[in-house]
């Protein structure tokens, strides 16, 4: 247990000394600002006529200039953008051991390798959760700034739950990225996987098979689509499979390094 705490402390120290936490926080804080801009465009007919193309895109993306429409945009942004951002964070946490040439040193430590993996995933989970919290806080500030119409507390809570649910499912799937970053020995392979799953998620969602593809499920959920237990189970099993794969790789890393 002490080994796990020490490993978490080391990973937290690595993250703190990097610029990536600040950059990722800025990116996530910017999403509500974009949503607020869409709200203004939709609500202001004169502005919509002057920038008709942007207005049309905003209408398709958000729908209505109110809190439900605002949260719908944010949940979709988290479901799609989160695949990129959470994936980049995971790629950095696991892939940097190759770019910094520290993997051999880590493998030689007396700390159990499973503890190292769990520490890395813990930092990723806490980091990602903090980004979602920042997004929700900024979303309320922006929503008030653009004067969205008042909504019942239950409606606001439902919107927050949708955003959080989309984020949790997206975060759960980073275990696959962690495995690819480890087995692929760096950043390139996980970046390719991230791009591939995003493209496949869009294609399968349009063709009606998205509920069976784990990376498409958060996006469908964010838009209020009817998805069943099977879809949630696929996300859970994919996450567990990625977790098992990355732990197994680290345990056997000496053979393939």
C-alpha positions as CSV (number, residue, x, y, z in Angstrom):
1,X,0.0,0.0,0.0
2,X,2.9,2.4,0.8
3,X,4.4,1.5,-2.5
4,X,1.2,2.6,-4.3
5,X,1.1,5.9,-2.4
6,X,4.7,6.6,-3.3
7,X,4.1,5.8,-6.9
8,X,1.1,8.1,-7.0
9,X,3.2,10.9,-5.4
10,X,5.9,10.4,-8.1
11,X,3.4,10.5,-10.9
12,X,1.7,13.6,-9.4
13,X,5.1,15.3,-9.2
14,X,5.8,14.5,-12.9
15,X,2.4,16.0,-13.8
16,X,2.9,19.1,-11.7
17,X,6.3,19.8,-13.3
18,X,4.7,19.6,-16.8
19,X,2.8,22.4,-18.7
20,X,0.2,19.9,-19.9
21,X,-2.2,20.2,-16.8
22,X,-2.5,24.0,-17.4
23,X,-2.9,23.6,-21.2
24,X,-5.6,20.9,-20.7
25,X,-7.4,23.1,-18.2
26,X,-7.4,26.0,-20.6
27,X,-8.8,23.8,-23.4
28,X,-11.6,22.4,-21.2
29,X,-12.4,25.9,-19.9
30,X,-12.7,27.1,-23.4
31,X,-15.5,24.6,-24.4
32,X,-18.2,26.4,-22.3
33,X,-17.1,29.7,-23.9
34,X,-17.7,28.2,-27.4
35,X,-21.1,27.0,-26.2
36,X,-21.9,30.4,-24.9
37,X,-21.0,31.9,-28.3
38,X,-23.4,29.5,-30.0
39,X,-26.1,30.5,-27.6
40,X,-25.7,34.2,-28.4
41,X,-25.7,33.5,-32.1
42,X,-28.9,31.4,-31.9
43,X,-30.7,33.9,-29.6
44,X,-29.8,37.0,-31.6
45,X,-31.7,36.9,-35.0
46,X,-29.9,40.0,-36.4
47,X,-26.5,38.5,-35.6
48,X,-27.6,35.2,-37.0
49,X,-28.5,36.9,-40.3
50,X,-25.1,38.6,-40.5
51,X,-23.3,35.3,-39.9
52,X,-25.7,32.8,-41.4
53,X,-23.3,30.0,-41.9
54,X,-22.1,30.1,-38.3
55,X,-25.7,30.4,-37.0
56,X,-26.7,27.3,-39.0
57,X,-23.9,25.3,-37.5
58,X,-24.7,26.5,-34.0
59,X,-28.4,25.6,-34.5
60,X,-27.4,22.1,-35.5
61,X,-24.9,21.6,-32.7
62,X,-26.8,23.2,-29.8
63,X,-30.4,23.4,-30.9
64,X,-31.9,25.9,-28.5
65,X,-30.5,28.8,-26.5
66,X,-31.3,27.5,-23.0
67,X,-29.7,25.5,-20.3
68,X,-30.8,22.1,-21.7
69,X,-29.3,23.0,-25.1
70,X,-26.2,24.4,-23.5
71,X,-25.6,21.2,-21.5
72,X,-26.3,19.1,-24.6
73,X,-23.5,20.9,-26.4
74,X,-21.2,20.4,-23.4
75,X,-21.9,16.7,-23.0
76,X,-21.3,16.1,-26.7
77,X,-18.1,18.2,-26.5
78,X,-16.9,16.1,-23.6
79,X,-17.8,12.8,-25.3
80,X,-16.0,13.7,-28.5
81,X,-13.3,16.1,-27.4
82,X,-12.7,14.1,-24.3
83,X,-11.5,11.1,-26.5
84,X,-8.8,13.4,-27.8
85,X,-7.9,15.2,-24.6
86,X,-8.1,12.3,-22.1
87,X,-6.3,10.2,-24.7
88,X,-3.5,12.7,-25.0
89,X,-3.1,12.9,-21.2
90,X,-3.0,9.1,-21.1
91,X,-0.5,8.9,-23.9
92,X,1.7,11.4,-22.1
93,X,1.5,9.7,-18.7
94,X,2.4,6.3,-20.2
95,X,4.4,7.2,-23.3
96,X,6.8,9.7,-21.7
97,X,8.7,6.9,-20.1
98,X,10.1,6.1,-23.6
99,X,10.8,9.7,-24.6
100,X,12.5,10.4,-21.3
101,X,14.2,7.0,-21.4
102,X,13.2,6.2,-17.9
103,X,11.4,2.9,-18.5
104,X,14.3,0.6,-17.6
105,X,14.9,2.5,-14.4
106,X,11.2,2.1,-13.5
107,X,11.2,-1.6,-14.2
108,X,14.2,-2.0,-12.0
109,X,12.5,-0.5,-9.0
110,X,11.3,-2.7,-6.1
111,X,7.8,-1.1,-6.5
112,X,5.3,-3.7,-7.9
113,X,4.6,-2.9,-11.5
114,X,0.9,-3.2,-11.0
115,X,1.2,-0.4,-8.4
116,X,3.0,1.7,-11.0
117,X,0.2,1.2,-13.5
118,X,-2.5,1.9,-10.9
119,X,-0.7,5.0,-9.9
120,X,-0.6,6.3,-13.4
121,X,-4.3,5.5,-14.0
122,X,-5.1,7.2,-10.7
123,X,-3.4,10.4,-11.7
124,X,-5.2,10.2,-15.1
125,X,-8.6,9.8,-13.4
126,X,-8.0,12.6,-10.9
127,X,-6.6,14.9,-13.6
128,X,-9.6,14.2,-15.9
129,X,-12.1,14.6,-13.1
130,X,-10.6,18.0,-12.3
131,X,-11.0,19.0,-15.9
132,X,-14.7,18.1,-15.9
133,X,-15.1,20.1,-12.6
134,X,-13.5,23.1,-14.2
135,X,-15.7,22.8,-17.3
136,X,-18.9,22.6,-15.1
137,X,-17.8,25.7,-13.0
138,X,-17.0,27.7,-16.1
139,X,-20.2,26.6,-17.8
140,X,-22.3,28.1,-15.1
141,X,-20.3,31.4,-15.2
142,X,-20.7,31.6,-19.0
143,X,-24.4,30.6,-18.8
144,X,-25.1,33.5,-16.5
145,X,-22.9,35.8,-18.5
146,X,-24.9,35.2,-21.7
147,X,-28.2,35.5,-19.7
148,X,-29.6,32.0,-20.3
149,X,-33.2,31.8,-19.2
150,X,-33.7,30.5,-15.6
151,X,-34.2,26.8,-15.3
152,X,-35.4,24.6,-12.4
153,X,-32.7,23.0,-10.2
154,X,-33.7,19.6,-11.3
155,X,-33.2,20.5,-15.0
156,X,-29.7,21.9,-14.2
157,X,-28.8,18.8,-12.2
158,X,-29.9,16.6,-15.1
159,X,-27.7,18.5,-17.4
160,X,-24.7,18.2,-15.0
161,X,-25.4,14.4,-14.7
162,X,-25.4,14.1,-18.5
163,X,-22.1,15.9,-18.9
164,X,-20.5,13.9,-16.0
165,X,-21.9,10.6,-17.4
166,X,-20.4,11.3,-20.8
167,X,-17.1,12.1,-19.2
168,X,-17.0,9.0,-17.0
169,X,-17.6,6.7,-19.9
170,X,-14.9,8.5,-22.0
171,X,-12.4,8.4,-19.2
172,X,-13.1,4.7,-18.6
173,X,-11.9,3.9,-22.1
174,X,-8.5,5.4,-21.7
175,X,-7.2,2.1,-20.4
176,X,-7.0,0.9,-24.1
177,X,-4.9,4.0,-24.9
178,X,-2.7,3.2,-21.9
179,X,-2.0,-0.2,-23.3
180,X,-1.3,1.0,-26.8
181,X,1.0,3.7,-25.5
182,X,2.9,1.1,-23.4
183,X,3.1,-1.7,-26.1
184,X,3.7,0.9,-28.9
185,X,6.6,2.4,-26.9
186,X,5.7,6.1,-27.2
187,X,3.2,8.6,-28.4
188,X,2.7,7.8,-32.1
189,X,0.7,4.6,-31.8
190,X,-1.9,5.9,-29.2
191,X,-2.4,9.1,-31.3
192,X,-3.2,6.9,-34.3
193,X,-5.6,4.8,-32.2
194,X,-7.4,7.9,-30.9
195,X,-7.9,9.3,-34.4
196,X,-9.1,5.9,-35.6
197,X,-11.7,5.4,-32.9
198,X,-13.1,8.9,-33.3
199,X,-13.5,8.4,-37.0
200,X,-15.1,4.9,-36.5
201,X,-17.4,6.3,-33.8
202,X,-18.8,8.9,-36.2
203,X,-19.2,6.5,-39.0
204,X,-20.9,3.8,-36.9
205,X,-23.2,6.3,-35.2
206,X,-24.5,7.5,-38.6
207,X,-25.0,3.9,-39.8
208,X,-26.9,2.9,-36.7
209,X,-24.3,0.6,-35.2
210,X,-22.8,3.1,-32.7
211,X,-24.5,1.5,-29.7
212,X,-22.2,-1.5,-30.2
213,X,-19.0,0.5,-30.5
214,X,-17.6,1.7,-27.1
215,X,-16.3,5.0,-28.2
216,X,-19.6,5.9,-29.8
217,X,-21.7,5.2,-26.7
218,X,-20.7,8.4,-24.8
219,X,-21.7,10.5,-27.8
220,X,-25.1,8.8,-28.1
221,X,-25.7,9.1,-24.4
222,X,-24.8,12.8,-24.5
223,X,-27.5,13.4,-27.1
224,X,-30.2,11.6,-25.2
225,X,-30.3,8.6,-27.6
226,X,-31.9,5.4,-26.3
227,X,-29.1,3.1,-25.5
228,X,-29.5,-0.1,-23.6
229,X,-27.7,-2.1,-21.0
230,X,-25.6,-3.8,-23.7
231,X,-24.0,-0.5,-24.7
232,X,-23.0,0.3,-21.1
233,X,-21.7,-3.3,-20.7
234,X,-19.6,-3.0,-23.8
235,X,-17.9,0.2,-22.4
236,X,-17.2,-1.6,-19.0
237,X,-15.8,-4.7,-20.7
238,X,-13.6,-2.7,-23.0
239,X,-12.3,-0.7,-20.1
240,X,-11.5,-3.8,-18.1
241,X,-9.9,-5.5,-21.1
242,X,-7.7,-2.4,-21.6
243,X,-6.8,-2.5,-17.8
244,X,-5.9,-6.2,-17.9
245,X,-3.9,-5.7,-21.1
246,X,-1.8,-2.8,-19.8
247,X,-1.1,-4.6,-16.4
248,X,-0.1,-7.8,-18.2
249,X,2.2,-5.8,-20.5
250,X,4.0,-4.1,-17.6
251,X,4.3,-7.4,-15.7
252,X,6.0,-9.0,-18.8
253,X,7.8,-5.9,-20.1
254,X,11.3,-7.3,-19.6
255,X,10.5,-9.9,-22.3
256,X,9.5,-7.3,-24.9
257,X,11.6,-4.2,-24.1
